[in-house]
Amino acid sequence: MKIKNSKQTQSSFPALRKNDKVKVISGKDRGKEGLILKIDRSSNRLIVENVNQITKAIKPDQNHPQGGFITKENYLRVSKVMLVCPGCHKPTRISHTILSDGKKVRVCKHCQEHIDK
């Protein structure tokens, strides 16, 4: 049985949060942008709005008497997306800065603007 080091898993996960705007940098949906809907930190995956959509067949039930097909978002690897800076509107890496009041904020590497408002 393989045991994961919890410190290593947590430190390697980028500082992305729900409702952050991200851009897909690789894969079939490369270039698309959307908001993060859900994050699964244990498996390093996330769901982005209108990206990596799958078609799922559903059986007939009370809600869908005819059955049919629905489309929904599927998980993406975290390594396939980059945060879009709200200031310069470019995909960017994130650095952290501690303000004078002791609050830790995320900062854009390109324009040095605070991402956390």
Number of C-alpha atoms within 10 A of each C-alpha: 3 4 5 8 8 9 8 9 13 12 9 9 15 15 12 18 14 13 13 17 22 24 22 25 16 12 11 10 15 14 12 17 21 17 19 20 16 15 18 12 13 10 11 17 18 22 22 28 19 17 22 18 16 12 11 10 11 12 10 11 9 7 7 11 9 11 13 11 12 11 11 12 16 16 16 18 13 19 13 16 24 20 25 23 24 15 13 13 11 16 21 19 16 22 14 14 13 10 9 7 6 8 8 12 15 19 19 22 15 14 13 14 15 18 18 10 6
